[in-house]
Amino acid sequence: MNVVVCVKQIPDPAAPQALDPDTKTLVREGKLILDDSDAYGVEMGLQLAEQAGGGEVTLVSMAPGGETSGLRTALAMGAAKAILVSDDALKGSDALATAKVLAKAVERAQPDLVIAATESTDGYTGTTPVQMAELLGMPSVTFAKKVAVSDGTVRVERQTEAGYDDVECPLPAVVTVTAGVVEPRYPSFKGIMAAKSKPVDQLTVADLGIDAGQVGLGGAGQEVTQVADAEARAGGEIVVDEGDAHEQVVRFLEQLKLV
Ligand SMILES: Cc1cc2nc3c(=O)[nH]c(=O)nc-3n(C[C@H](O)[C@H](O)[C@H](O)COP(=O)(O)OP(=O)(O)OC[C@H]3O[C@@H](n4cnc5c(N)ncnc54)[C@H](O)[C@@H]3O)c2cc1C
């Protein structure tokens, strides 16, 4: 079974971040790392391909500057190859433009299954994979906490507020996974060395047959109009145990309607 995993390469969240003063979007320059959210999708893809007894995982990413650092991490985990779309024309692309680009790149790999994360950790509109599915004409199942494939069908336990729904649909399909769907493996030394020589097919917008006017800032239907600092967190409540701490904790949880 051939699986495509969409992986977003993001600025290292541990490093200082900057916003472009004109577009108010994140400055994405230099080294980009594999988004943690996508490590789960890579692991899920690898496990499904292994369980199917054949096939491989192809990564698809759209990122500036021909950046492959995050892709190499996922290749070191075991993915076979990657498609990277990198083009100056993409600067300022919104989620829909990203979905258009990813859909065209995914088509090239002709996968049985496409996996993405439910949302990224930097932009997190959580809309890109479902827009991509629509453009590909594939069904999509979101918020997967468990995924199994057999007989041309994908079966998903779909996380809900109350528990989970059992959902199934025919392949090919797009599935978005939640953190915890599987435990991502650490790349081994052998994997890291092998990743250096795995193929990364680098494409431009023109290679994908996309009109440059449909993407980038000019083609964006979304605009970041304002950016504000997040509210500072209020201090927590300290419960001092004088024999009734458990009752205080239960009262607190009841107020939040958690019990
Ligand atoms: C107005 C605007 C301007 C922007 N300008 C820029 C810019 O100048 N430069 C820039 O780099 N980005 C820019 N972005 C962000 C970029 O286009 C994002 O990739 C896109 O908006 C989707 O990101 P998200 O975090 O919302 O994805 P989500 O929908 O939260 O992502 C869910 C999952 O979809 C997949 N996915 C999402 N994006 C990608 C990707 N790029 N490659 C592979 N898989 C992916 C991953 O599996 C991800 O975990 C801009 C966004 C907006 C709204």
Ligand as a Chemical Component Dictionary entry (heavy atoms), coordinates in Angstrom:
data_LIG
# 
_chem_comp.id                   LIG 
_chem_comp.type                 NON-POLYMER 
_chem_comp.pdbx_formal_charge   0 
_chem_comp.three_letter_code    LIG 
# 
loop_
_chem_comp_atom.comp_id 
_chem_comp_atom.atom_id 
_chem_comp_atom.alt_atom_id 
_chem_comp_atom.type_symbol 
_chem_comp_atom.charge 
_chem_comp_atom.model_Cartn_x 
_chem_comp_atom.model_Cartn_y 
_chem_comp_atom.model_Cartn_z 
_chem_comp_atom.pdbx_ordinal 
LIG C1  C1  C 0 -2.684 35.069 4.809  1  
LIG C2  C2  C 0 -1.667 33.966 4.963  2  
LIG C3  C3  C 0 -0.368 34.178 4.519  3  
LIG C4  C4  C 0 0.604  33.173 4.667  4  
LIG N1  N1  N 0 1.863  33.425 4.239  5  
LIG C5  C5  C 0 2.803  32.477 4.304  6  
LIG C6  C6  C 0 4.122  32.706 3.849  7  
LIG O1  O1  O 0 4.459  33.800 3.405  8  
LIG N2  N2  N 0 5.026  31.700 3.909  9  
LIG C7  C7  C 0 4.669  30.476 4.398  10 
LIG O2  O2  O 0 5.495  29.572 4.410  11 
LIG N3  N3  N 0 3.435  30.223 4.864  12 
LIG C8  C8  C 0 2.480  31.197 4.829  13 
LIG N4  N4  N 0 1.235  30.961 5.305  14 
LIG C9  C9  C 0 0.937  29.691 5.908  15 
LIG C10 C10 C 0 0.839  28.571 4.905  16 
LIG O3  O3  O 0 0.219  28.882 3.730  17 
LIG C11 C11 C 0 0.252  27.384 5.595  18 
LIG O4  O4  O 0 0.954  26.267 5.168  19 
LIG C12 C12 C 0 -1.225 27.148 5.334  20 
LIG O5  O5  O 0 -1.959 28.280 5.752  21 
LIG C13 C13 C 0 -1.707 25.916 6.068  22 
LIG O6  O6  O 0 -1.150 25.892 7.360  23 
LIG P1  P1  P 0 -1.981 25.534 8.638  24 
LIG O7  O7  O 0 -0.969 25.596 9.719  25 
LIG O8  O8  O 0 -3.206 26.321 8.780  26 
LIG O9  O9  O 0 -2.359 24.024 8.310  27 
LIG P2  P2  P 0 -3.354 23.070 9.041  28 
LIG O10 O10 O 0 -4.577 22.965 8.211  29 
LIG O11 O11 O 0 -3.488 23.392 10.487 30 
LIG O12 O12 O 0 -2.451 21.771 8.870  31 
LIG C14 C14 C 0 -2.936 20.463 9.050  32 
LIG C15 C15 C 0 -1.984 19.519 8.395  33 
LIG O13 O13 O 0 -1.984 19.738 6.967  34 
LIG C16 C16 C 0 -0.680 19.454 6.461  35 
LIG N5  N5  N 0 -0.050 20.698 5.960  36 
LIG C17 C17 C 0 -0.401 21.983 6.201  37 
LIG N6  N6  N 0 0.446  22.827 5.576  38 
LIG C18 C18 C 0 1.353  22.061 4.943  39 
LIG C19 C19 C 0 2.493  22.317 4.141  40 
LIG N7  N7  N 0 2.877  23.563 3.877  41 
LIG N8  N8  N 0 3.187  21.263 3.652  42 
LIG C20 C20 C 0 2.806  19.979 3.905  43 
LIG N9  N9  N 0 1.753  19.659 4.682  44 
LIG C21 C21 C 0 1.031  20.679 5.180  45 
LIG C22 C22 C 0 0.149  18.938 7.648  46 
LIG O14 O14 O 0 -0.037 17.546 7.779  47 
LIG C23 C23 C 0 -0.523 19.675 8.791  48 
LIG O15 O15 O 0 -0.225 19.123 10.048 49 
LIG C24 C24 C 0 0.255  31.936 5.225  50 
LIG C25 C25 C 0 -1.049 31.718 5.668  51 
LIG C26 C26 C 0 -2.008 32.721 5.556  52 
LIG C27 C27 C 0 -3.395 32.457 6.066  53 
# 
loop_
_chem_comp_bond.comp_id 
_chem_comp_bond.atom_id_1 
_chem_comp_bond.atom_id_2 
_chem_comp_bond.value_order 
_chem_comp_bond.pdbx_ordinal 
LIG C1  C2  SING 1  
LIG C2  C3  SING 2  
LIG C2  C26 DOUB 3  
LIG C3  C4  DOUB 4  
LIG C4  N1  SING 5  
LIG C4  C24 SING 6  
LIG N1  C5  DOUB 7  
LIG C5  C6  SING 8  
LIG C5  C8  SING 9  
LIG C6  O1  DOUB 10 
LIG C6  N2  SING 11 
LIG N2  C7  SING 12 
LIG C7  O2  DOUB 13 
LIG C7  N3  SING 14 
LIG N3  C8  DOUB 15 
LIG C8  N4  SING 16 
LIG N4  C9  SING 17 
LIG N4  C24 SING 18 
LIG C9  C10 SING 19 
LIG C10 O3  SING 20 
LIG C10 C11 SING 21 
LIG C11 O4  SING 22 
LIG C11 C12 SING 23 
LIG C12 O5  SING 24 
LIG C12 C13 SING 25 
LIG C13 O6  SING 26 
LIG O6  P1  SING 27 
LIG P1  O7  DOUB 28 
LIG P1  O8  SING 29 
LIG P1  O9  SING 30 
LIG O9  P2  SING 31 
LIG P2  O10 DOUB 32 
LIG P2  O11 SING 33 
LIG P2  O12 SING 34 
LIG O12 C14 SING 35 
LIG C14 C15 SING 36 
LIG C15 O13 SING 37 
LIG C15 C23 SING 38 
LIG O13 C16 SING 39 
LIG C16 N5  SING 40 
LIG C16 C22 SING 41 
LIG N5  C17 SING 42 
LIG N5  C21 SING 43 
LIG C17 N6  DOUB 44 
LIG N6  C18 SING 45 
LIG C18 C19 SING 46 
LIG C18 C21 DOUB 47 
LIG C19 N7  SING 48 
LIG C19 N8  DOUB 49 
LIG N8  C20 SING 50 
LIG C20 N9  DOUB 51 
LIG N9  C21 SING 52 
LIG C22 O14 SING 53 
LIG C22 C23 SING 54 
LIG C23 O15 SING 55 
LIG C24 C25 DOUB 56 
LIG C25 C26 SING 57 
LIG C26 C27 SING 58 
# 
